[in-house]
Each structure stands twice: as C-alpha cells, then as structure tokens.
Amino acid sequence: MGDDPDLLSPELLAANLIGPDAHCPHADDDDHACWEHASEDRERLMKVIADFYDLPSPPPAAEVTAR
C-alpha cells in the first residue's frame, strides 16, 4: 500500500521473512508444528521494522525496565 509498497522488501528478504527461504525447513516433518516457533518470526519482524525506522527494539534498556 502507499507510494512505495516494497519499501521493506530488501530487509524482509534478508531476514528470511519473505521470499523463497521464508518457509519453515521442518514443515514437511510429520511431528513438527510450525506454529510453535511463530513467536520467533514475529520477533524478527518487529526487529526488522524497528531497525529500518530506527526505533527502539526489544529488549528495552535497563533504565527503562527499572522504572
């Protein structure tokens, strides 16, 4: 959406969140549940977005968590 819909594509590709390497390498295993590691994908996505826009990224600084 917007003027540049592919703005984050290079960063998302580099993080293997989109593209040919984005699939779970264990998806074909019968005893594997991909949803169990979906939180790791969300964390990587949030880090890519935060880094791209130069936003603070988890974990917060010690002085922030101490408050």
PDB file of N, CA, C and O in Angstrom:
ATOM      1  N   MET A   1       0.838  -1.182   0.000  1.00  0.00           N
ATOM      2  CA  MET A   1       0.000   0.000   0.000  1.00  0.00           C
ATOM      3  C   MET A   1       0.883   1.245   0.000  1.00  0.00           C
ATOM      4  O   MET A   1       2.052   1.175   0.378  1.00  0.00           O
ATOM      5  N   GLY A   2       0.358   2.332  -0.401  1.00  0.00           N
ATOM      6  CA  GLY A   2       1.078   3.584  -0.378  1.00  0.00           C
ATOM      7  C   GLY A   2       1.919   3.791  -1.615  1.00  0.00           C
ATOM      8  O   GLY A   2       1.792   3.066  -2.601  1.00  0.00           O
ATOM      9  N   ASP A   3       2.790   4.802  -1.551  1.00  0.00           N
ATOM     10  CA  ASP A   3       3.622   5.173  -2.678  1.00  0.00           C
ATOM     11  C   ASP A   3       4.721   4.159  -2.972  1.00  0.00           C
ATOM     12  O   ASP A   3       5.132   4.007  -4.123  1.00  0.00           O
ATOM     13  N   ASP A   4       5.202   3.461  -1.937  1.00  0.00           N
ATOM     14  CA  ASP A   4       6.296   2.506  -2.114  1.00  0.00           C
ATOM     15  C   ASP A   4       5.973   1.212  -1.365  1.00  0.00           C
ATOM     16  O   ASP A   4       6.486   0.995  -0.267  1.00  0.00           O
ATOM     17  N   PRO A   5       5.136   0.355  -1.939  1.00  0.00           N
ATOM     18  CA  PRO A   5       4.704  -0.846  -1.216  1.00  0.00           C
ATOM     19  C   PRO A   5       5.826  -1.836  -0.929  1.00  0.00           C
ATOM     20  O   PRO A   5       5.673  -2.698  -0.064  1.00  0.00           O
ATOM     21  N   ASP A   6       6.941  -1.733  -1.630  1.00  0.00           N
ATOM     22  CA  ASP A   6       8.058  -2.654  -1.419  1.00  0.00           C
ATOM     23  C   ASP A   6       9.175  -2.039  -0.589  1.00  0.00           C
ATOM     24  O   ASP A   6      10.319  -2.488  -0.657  1.00  0.00           O
ATOM     25  N   LEU A   7       8.859  -1.038   0.175  1.00  0.00           N
ATOM     26  CA  LEU A   7       9.851  -0.303   0.947  1.00  0.00           C
ATOM     27  C   LEU A   7      10.712  -1.206   1.828  1.00  0.00           C
ATOM     28  O   LEU A   7      11.932  -1.046   1.871  1.00  0.00           O
ATOM     29  N   LEU A   8      10.097  -2.137   2.520  1.00  0.00           N
ATOM     30  CA  LEU A   8      10.827  -3.011   3.448  1.00  0.00           C
ATOM     31  C   LEU A   8      11.242  -4.349   2.833  1.00  0.00           C
ATOM     32  O   LEU A   8      11.849  -5.176   3.513  1.00  0.00           O
ATOM     33  N   SER A   9      10.928  -4.566   1.580  1.00  0.00           N
ATOM     34  CA  SER A   9      11.202  -5.872   0.969  1.00  0.00           C
ATOM     35  C   SER A   9      12.646  -6.322   1.097  1.00  0.00           C
ATOM     36  O   SER A   9      12.870  -7.480   1.451  1.00  0.00           O
ATOM     37  N   PRO A  10      13.645  -5.479   0.831  1.00  0.00           N
ATOM     38  CA  PRO A  10      15.029  -5.967   0.962  1.00  0.00           C
ATOM     39  C   PRO A  10      15.363  -6.436   2.380  1.00  0.00           C
ATOM     40  O   PRO A  10      16.050  -7.441   2.564  1.00  0.00           O
ATOM     41  N   GLU A  11      14.874  -5.704   3.372  1.00  0.00           N
ATOM     42  CA  GLU A  11      15.145  -6.084   4.759  1.00  0.00           C
ATOM     43  C   GLU A  11      14.403  -7.359   5.141  1.00  0.00           C
ATOM     44  O   GLU A  11      14.944  -8.212   5.845  1.00  0.00           O
ATOM     45  N   LEU A  12      13.159  -7.486   4.672  1.00  0.00           N
ATOM     46  CA  LEU A  12      12.375  -8.687   4.963  1.00  0.00           C
ATOM     47  C   LEU A  12      12.966  -9.910   4.274  1.00  0.00           C
ATOM     48  O   LEU A  12      12.964 -11.003   4.840  1.00  0.00           O
ATOM     49  N   LEU A  13      13.470  -9.733   3.059  1.00  0.00           N
ATOM     50  CA  LEU A  13      14.153 -10.828   2.362  1.00  0.00           C
ATOM     51  C   LEU A  13      15.412 -11.251   3.106  1.00  0.00           C
ATOM     52  O   LEU A  13      15.672 -12.443   3.271  1.00  0.00           O
ATOM     53  N   ALA A  14      16.194 -10.272   3.556  1.00  0.00           N
ATOM     54  CA  ALA A  14      17.437 -10.565   4.264  1.00  0.00           C
ATOM     55  C   ALA A  14      17.178 -11.319   5.566  1.00  0.00           C
ATOM     56  O   ALA A  14      17.996 -12.138   5.985  1.00  0.00           O
ATOM     57  N   ALA A  15      16.047 -11.046   6.201  1.00  0.00           N
ATOM     58  CA  ALA A  15      15.695 -11.712   7.455  1.00  0.00           C
ATOM     59  C   ALA A  15      14.940 -13.020   7.215  1.00  0.00           C
ATOM     60  O   ALA A  15      14.493 -13.659   8.168  1.00  0.00           O
ATOM     61  N   ASN A  16      14.795 -13.424   5.948  1.00  0.00           N
ATOM     62  CA  ASN A  16      14.058 -14.641   5.564  1.00  0.00           C
ATOM     63  C   ASN A  16      12.615 -14.645   6.061  1.00  0.00           C
ATOM     64  O   ASN A  16      12.062 -15.693   6.395  1.00  0.00           O
ATOM     65  N   LEU A  17      12.019 -13.460   6.104  1.00  0.00           N
ATOM     66  CA  LEU A  17      10.614 -13.364   6.481  1.00  0.00           C
ATOM     67  C   LEU A  17       9.702 -13.436   5.266  1.00  0.00           C
ATOM     68  O   LEU A  17       8.525 -13.776   5.392  1.00  0.00           O
ATOM     69  N   ILE A  18      10.235 -13.120   4.093  1.00  0.00           N
ATOM     70  CA  ILE A  18       9.522 -13.286   2.829  1.00  0.00           C
ATOM     71  C   ILE A  18      10.503 -13.900   1.837  1.00  0.00           C
ATOM     72  O   ILE A  18      11.712 -13.910   2.072  1.00  0.00           O
ATOM     73  N   GLY A  19       9.986 -14.399   0.752  1.00  0.00           N
ATOM     74  CA  GLY A  19      10.844 -14.943  -0.292  1.00  0.00           C
ATOM     75  C   GLY A  19      10.987 -16.449  -0.226  1.00  0.00           C
ATOM     76  O   GLY A  19      10.333 -17.111   0.581  1.00  0.00           O
ATOM     77  N   PRO A  20      11.846 -16.989  -1.078  1.00  0.00           N
ATOM     78  CA  PRO A  20      11.965 -18.446  -1.202  1.00  0.00           C
ATOM     79  C   PRO A  20      12.517 -19.139   0.038  1.00  0.00           C
ATOM     80  O   PRO A  20      12.272 -20.330   0.233  1.00  0.00           O
ATOM     81  N   ASP A  21      13.256 -18.419   0.878  1.00  0.00           N
ATOM     82  CA  ASP A  21      13.825 -19.035   2.078  1.00  0.00           C
ATOM     83  C   ASP A  21      12.990 -18.789   3.325  1.00  0.00           C
ATOM     84  O   ASP A  21      13.425 -19.111   4.431  1.00  0.00           O
ATOM     85  N   ALA A  22      11.789 -18.219   3.162  1.00  0.00           N
ATOM     86  CA  ALA A  22      10.967 -17.863   4.310  1.00  0.00           C
ATOM     87  C   ALA A  22      10.204 -19.043   4.904  1.00  0.00           C
ATOM     88  O   ALA A  22       9.701 -18.953   6.024  1.00  0.00           O
ATOM     89  N   HIS A  23      10.115 -20.136   4.171  1.00  0.00           N
ATOM     90  CA  HIS A  23       9.352 -21.276   4.687  1.00  0.00           C
ATOM     91  C   HIS A  23      10.104 -21.974   5.822  1.00  0.00           C
ATOM     92  O   HIS A  23      11.324 -21.864   5.941  1.00  0.00           O
ATOM     93  N   CYS A  24       9.367 -22.674   6.627  1.00  0.00           N
ATOM     94  CA  CYS A  24       9.956 -23.438   7.721  1.00  0.00           C
ATOM     95  C   CYS A  24      10.659 -24.667   7.139  1.00  0.00           C
ATOM     96  O   CYS A  24      10.029 -25.433   6.410  1.00  0.00           O
ATOM     97  N   PRO A  25      11.930 -24.875   7.434  1.00  0.00           N
ATOM     98  CA  PRO A  25      12.643 -26.019   6.875  1.00  0.00           C
ATOM     99  C   PRO A  25      12.131 -27.359   7.404  1.00  0.00           C
ATOM    100  O   PRO A  25      12.441 -28.406   6.835  1.00  0.00           O
ATOM    101  N   HIS A  26      11.354 -27.338   8.479  1.00  0.00           N
ATOM    102  CA  HIS A  26      10.839 -28.572   9.076  1.00  0.00           C
ATOM    103  C   HIS A  26       9.352 -28.773   8.788  1.00  0.00           C
ATOM    104  O   HIS A  26       8.728 -29.663   9.365  1.00  0.00           O
ATOM    105  N   ALA A  27       8.784 -27.963   7.909  1.00  0.00           N
ATOM    106  CA  ALA A  27       7.340 -28.018   7.645  1.00  0.00           C
ATOM    107  C   ALA A  27       6.882 -29.383   7.145  1.00  0.00           C
ATOM    108  O   ALA A  27       5.734 -29.765   7.374  1.00  0.00           O
ATOM    109  N   ASP A  28       7.747 -30.118   6.471  1.00  0.00           N
ATOM    110  CA  ASP A  28       7.367 -31.423   5.929  1.00  0.00           C
ATOM    111  C   ASP A  28       7.476 -32.556   6.949  1.00  0.00           C
ATOM    112  O   ASP A  28       7.024 -33.672   6.691  1.00  0.00           O
ATOM    113  N   ASP A  29       8.067 -32.273   8.092  1.00  0.00           N
ATOM    114  CA  ASP A  29       8.191 -33.295   9.131  1.00  0.00           C
ATOM    115  C   ASP A  29       6.825 -33.535   9.774  1.00  0.00           C
ATOM    116  O   ASP A  29       6.138 -32.582  10.144  1.00  0.00           O
ATOM    117  N   ASP A  30       6.434 -34.783   9.907  1.00  0.00           N
ATOM    118  CA  ASP A  30       5.122 -35.106  10.469  1.00  0.00           C
ATOM    119  C   ASP A  30       4.971 -34.681  11.924  1.00  0.00           C
ATOM    120  O   ASP A  30       3.871 -34.335  12.356  1.00  0.00           O
ATOM    121  N   ASP A  31       6.060 -34.703  12.683  1.00  0.00           N
ATOM    122  CA  ASP A  31       5.961 -34.398  14.107  1.00  0.00           C
ATOM    123  C   ASP A  31       6.325 -32.947  14.437  1.00  0.00           C
ATOM    124  O   ASP A  31       6.582 -32.620  15.596  1.00  0.00           O
ATOM    125  N   HIS A  32       6.346 -32.086  13.432  1.00  0.00           N
ATOM    126  CA  HIS A  32       6.714 -30.692  13.652  1.00  0.00           C
ATOM    127  C   HIS A  32       5.490 -29.792  13.521  1.00  0.00           C
ATOM    128  O   HIS A  32       4.693 -29.948  12.596  1.00  0.00           O
ATOM    129  N   ALA A  33       5.346 -28.859  14.441  1.00  0.00           N
ATOM    130  CA  ALA A  33       4.257 -27.872  14.395  1.00  0.00           C
ATOM    131  C   ALA A  33       4.877 -26.492  14.211  1.00  0.00           C
ATOM    132  O   ALA A  33       5.454 -25.941  15.149  1.00  0.00           O
ATOM    133  N   CYS A  34       4.765 -25.941  13.029  1.00  0.00           N
ATOM    134  CA  CYS A  34       5.397 -24.656  12.713  1.00  0.00           C
ATOM    135  C   CYS A  34       4.909 -23.521  13.615  1.00  0.00           C
ATOM    136  O   CYS A  34       5.657 -22.585  13.898  1.00  0.00           O
ATOM    137  N   TRP A  35       3.671 -23.605  14.061  1.00  0.00           N
ATOM    138  CA  TRP A  35       3.131 -22.531  14.894  1.00  0.00           C
ATOM    139  C   TRP A  35       3.897 -22.394  16.207  1.00  0.00           C
ATOM    140  O   TRP A  35       3.854 -21.336  16.834  1.00  0.00           O
ATOM    141  N   GLU A  36       4.590 -23.437  16.630  1.00  0.00           N
ATOM    142  CA  GLU A  36       5.318 -23.386  17.900  1.00  0.00           C
ATOM    143  C   GLU A  36       6.460 -22.377  17.877  1.00  0.00           C
ATOM    144  O   GLU A  36       6.881 -21.907  18.933  1.00  0.00           O
ATOM    145  N   HIS A  37       6.962 -22.041  16.710  1.00  0.00           N
ATOM    146  CA  HIS A  37       8.040 -21.054  16.647  1.00  0.00           C
ATOM    147  C   HIS A  37       7.607 -19.778  15.925  1.00  0.00           C
ATOM    148  O   HIS A  37       8.452 -18.999  15.483  1.00  0.00           O
ATOM    149  N   ALA A  38       6.315 -19.564  15.806  1.00  0.00           N
ATOM    150  CA  ALA A  38       5.807 -18.354  15.156  1.00  0.00           C
ATOM    151  C   ALA A  38       6.188 -17.098  15.923  1.00  0.00           C
ATOM    152  O   ALA A  38       6.356 -16.037  15.322  1.00  0.00           O
ATOM    153  N   SER A  39       6.328 -17.197  17.236  1.00  0.00           N
ATOM    154  CA  SER A  39       6.716 -16.020  18.020  1.00  0.00           C
ATOM    155  C   SER A  39       8.119 -15.550  17.637  1.00  0.00           C
ATOM    156  O   SER A  39       8.402 -14.354  17.694  1.00  0.00           O
ATOM    157  N   GLU A  40       8.999 -16.471  17.250  1.00  0.00           N
ATOM    158  CA  GLU A  40      10.338 -16.088  16.797  1.00  0.00           C
ATOM    159  C   GLU A  40      10.246 -15.283  15.505  1.00  0.00           C
ATOM    160  O   GLU A  40      10.979 -14.311  15.323  1.00  0.00           O
ATOM    161  N   ASP A  41       9.345 -15.686  14.607  1.00  0.00           N
ATOM    162  CA  ASP A  41       9.146 -14.935  13.368  1.00  0.00           C
ATOM    163  C   ASP A  41       8.616 -13.542  13.659  1.00  0.00           C
ATOM    164  O   ASP A  41       9.047 -12.570  13.039  1.00  0.00           O
ATOM    165  N   ARG A  42       7.686 -13.439  14.596  1.00  0.00           N
ATOM    166  CA  ARG A  42       7.147 -12.119  14.961  1.00  0.00           C
ATOM    167  C   ARG A  42       8.230 -11.237  15.561  1.00  0.00           C
ATOM    168  O   ARG A  42       8.289 -10.043  15.269  1.00  0.00           O
ATOM    169  N   GLU A  43       9.082 -11.810  16.392  1.00  0.00           N
ATOM    170  CA  GLU A  43      10.176 -11.043  16.992  1.00  0.00           C
ATOM    171  C   GLU A  43      11.135 -10.542  15.914  1.00  0.00           C
ATOM    172  O   GLU A  43      11.572  -9.392  15.955  1.00  0.00           O
ATOM    173  N   ARG A  44      11.463 -11.410  14.943  1.00  0.00           N
ATOM    174  CA  ARG A  44      12.341 -10.978  13.852  1.00  0.00           C
ATOM    175  C   ARG A  44      11.682  -9.886  13.032  1.00  0.00           C
ATOM    176  O   ARG A  44      12.344  -8.933  12.622  1.00  0.00           O
ATOM    177  N   LEU A  45      10.379 -10.012  12.788  1.00  0.00           N
ATOM    178  CA  LEU A  45       9.651  -8.992  12.038  1.00  0.00           C
ATOM    179  C   LEU A  45       9.691  -7.662  12.774  1.00  0.00           C
ATOM    180  O   LEU A  45       9.971  -6.631  12.162  1.00  0.00           O
ATOM    181  N   MET A  46       9.420  -7.663  14.057  1.00  0.00           N
ATOM    182  CA  MET A  46       9.445  -6.426  14.834  1.00  0.00           C
ATOM    183  C   MET A  46      10.844  -5.808  14.842  1.00  0.00           C
ATOM    184  O   MET A  46      10.981  -4.587  14.772  1.00  0.00           O
ATOM    185  N   LYS A  47      11.877  -6.639  14.927  1.00  0.00           N
ATOM    186  CA  LYS A  47      13.251  -6.125  14.908  1.00  0.00           C
ATOM    187  C   LYS A  47      13.577  -5.492  13.569  1.00  0.00           C
ATOM    188  O   LYS A  47      14.200  -4.431  13.528  1.00  0.00           O
ATOM    189  N   VAL A  48      13.166  -6.124  12.460  1.00  0.00           N
ATOM    190  CA  VAL A  48      13.412  -5.562  11.130  1.00  0.00           C
ATOM    191  C   VAL A  48      12.737  -4.198  11.001  1.00  0.00           C
ATOM    192  O   VAL A  48      13.351  -3.245  10.521  1.00  0.00           O
ATOM    193  N   ILE A  49      11.484  -4.101  11.425  1.00  0.00           N
ATOM    194  CA  ILE A  49      10.752  -2.840  11.330  1.00  0.00           C
ATOM    195  C   ILE A  49      11.388  -1.786  12.220  1.00  0.00           C
ATOM    196  O   ILE A  49      11.583  -0.649  11.792  1.00  0.00           O
ATOM    197  N   ALA A  50      11.713  -2.150  13.450  1.00  0.00           N
ATOM    198  CA  ALA A  50      12.332  -1.195  14.380  1.00  0.00           C
ATOM    199  C   ALA A  50      13.687  -0.716  13.856  1.00  0.00           C
ATOM    200  O   ALA A  50      13.987   0.476  13.922  1.00  0.00           O
ATOM    201  N   ASP A  51      14.496  -1.624  13.343  1.00  0.00           N
ATOM    202  CA  ASP A  51      15.800  -1.229  12.809  1.00  0.00           C
ATOM    203  C   ASP A  51      15.650  -0.329  11.590  1.00  0.00           C
ATOM    204  O   ASP A  51      16.384   0.648  11.445  1.00  0.00           O
ATOM    205  N   PHE A  52      14.701  -0.651  10.713  1.00  0.00           N
ATOM    206  CA  PHE A  52      14.505   0.129   9.493  1.00  0.00           C
ATOM    207  C   PHE A  52      14.123   1.569   9.820  1.00  0.00           C
ATOM    208  O   PHE A  52      14.627   2.509   9.206  1.00  0.00           O
ATOM    209  N   TYR A  53      13.232   1.733  10.787  1.00  0.00           N
ATOM    210  CA  TYR A  53      12.763   3.073  11.143  1.00  0.00           C
ATOM    211  C   TYR A  53      13.553   3.677  12.298  1.00  0.00           C
ATOM    212  O   TYR A  53      13.183   4.728  12.820  1.00  0.00           O
ATOM    213  N   ASP A  54      14.638   3.021  12.699  1.00  0.00           N
ATOM    214  CA  ASP A  54      15.498   3.491  13.783  1.00  0.00           C
ATOM    215  C   ASP A  54      14.706   3.707  15.079  1.00  0.00           C
ATOM    216  O   ASP A  54      14.854   4.722  15.759  1.00  0.00           O
ATOM    217  N   LEU A  55      13.866   2.723  15.394  1.00  0.00           N
ATOM    218  CA  LEU A  55      13.063   2.746  16.613  1.00  0.00           C
ATOM    219  C   LEU A  55      13.733   1.883  17.674  1.00  0.00           C
ATOM    220  O   LEU A  55      14.531   1.005  17.347  1.00  0.00           O
ATOM    221  N   PRO A  56      13.416   2.124  18.934  1.00  0.00           N
ATOM    222  CA  PRO A  56      13.942   1.229  19.968  1.00  0.00           C
ATOM    223  C   PRO A  56      13.445  -0.185  19.722  1.00  0.00           C
ATOM    224  O   PRO A  56      12.299  -0.397  19.326  1.00  0.00           O
ATOM    225  N   SER A  57      14.312  -1.134  19.958  1.00  0.00           N
ATOM    226  CA  SER A  57      13.969  -2.528  19.717  1.00  0.00           C
ATOM    227  C   SER A  57      14.112  -3.310  21.013  1.00  0.00           C
ATOM    228  O   SER A  57      15.030  -3.044  21.788  1.00  0.00           O
ATOM    229  N   PRO A  58      13.228  -4.268  21.269  1.00  0.00           N
ATOM    230  CA  PRO A  58      13.334  -5.060  22.492  1.00  0.00           C
ATOM    231  C   PRO A  58      14.653  -5.798  22.548  1.00  0.00           C
ATOM    232  O   PRO A  58      15.193  -6.109  21.487  1.00  0.00           O
ATOM    233  N   PRO A  59      15.196  -6.093  23.675  1.00  0.00           N
ATOM    234  CA  PRO A  59      14.660  -5.714  24.985  1.00  0.00           C
ATOM    235  C   PRO A  59      14.945  -4.263  25.309  1.00  0.00           C
ATOM    236  O   PRO A  59      15.936  -3.712  24.830  1.00  0.00           O
ATOM    237  N   PRO A  60      14.099  -3.626  26.113  1.00  0.00           N
ATOM    238  CA  PRO A  60      14.319  -2.218  26.459  1.00  0.00           C
ATOM    239  C   PRO A  60      15.572  -2.055  27.297  1.00  0.00           C
ATOM    240  O   PRO A  60      16.045  -2.998  27.931  1.00  0.00           O
ATOM    241  N   ALA A  61      16.079  -0.882  27.287  1.00  0.00           N
ATOM    242  CA  ALA A  61      17.284  -0.565  28.064  1.00  0.00           C
ATOM    243  C   ALA A  61      17.015  -0.775  29.553  1.00  0.00           C
ATOM    244  O   ALA A  61      15.874  -0.673  30.004  1.00  0.00           O
ATOM    245  N   ALA A  62      18.058  -1.064  30.303  1.00  0.00           N
ATOM    246  CA  ALA A  62      17.916  -1.348  31.739  1.00  0.00           C
ATOM    247  C   ALA A  62      17.258  -0.206  32.478  1.00  0.00           C
ATOM    248  O   ALA A  62      16.451  -0.444  33.377  1.00  0.00           O
ATOM    249  N   GLU A  63      17.582   1.044  32.123  1.00  0.00           N
ATOM    250  CA  GLU A  63      16.999   2.184  32.820  1.00  0.00           C
ATOM    251  C   GLU A  63      15.496   2.308  32.543  1.00  0.00           C
ATOM    252  O   GLU A  63      14.769   2.884  33.353  1.00  0.00           O
ATOM    253  N   VAL A  64      15.029   1.781  31.426  1.00  0.00           N
ATOM    254  CA  VAL A  64      13.597   1.794  31.132  1.00  0.00           C
ATOM    255  C   VAL A  64      12.869   0.731  31.945  1.00  0.00           C
ATOM    256  O   VAL A  64      11.793   0.990  32.485  1.00  0.00           O
ATOM    257  N   THR A  65      13.443  -0.454  32.035  1.00  0.00           N
ATOM    258  CA  THR A  65      12.797  -1.537  32.774  1.00  0.00           C
ATOM    259  C   THR A  65      12.873  -1.326  34.266  1.00  0.00           C
ATOM    260  O   THR A  65      12.077  -1.917  34.996  1.00  0.00           O
ATOM    261  N   ALA A  66      13.794  -0.510  34.760  1.00  0.00           N
ATOM    262  CA  ALA A  66      13.959  -0.266  36.183  1.00  0.00           C
ATOM    263  C   ALA A  66      12.889   0.675  36.742  1.00  0.00           C
ATOM    264  O   ALA A  66      12.716   0.769  37.957  1.00  0.00           O
ATOM    265  N   ARG A  67      12.192   1.352  35.877  1.00  0.00           N
ATOM    266  CA  ARG A  67      11.180   2.327  36.339  1.00  0.00           C
ATOM    267  C   ARG A  67       9.952   1.666  36.833  1.00  0.00           C
ATOM    268  O   ARG A  67       9.013   2.342  37.253  1.00  0.00           O
TER     269      ARG A  67
END
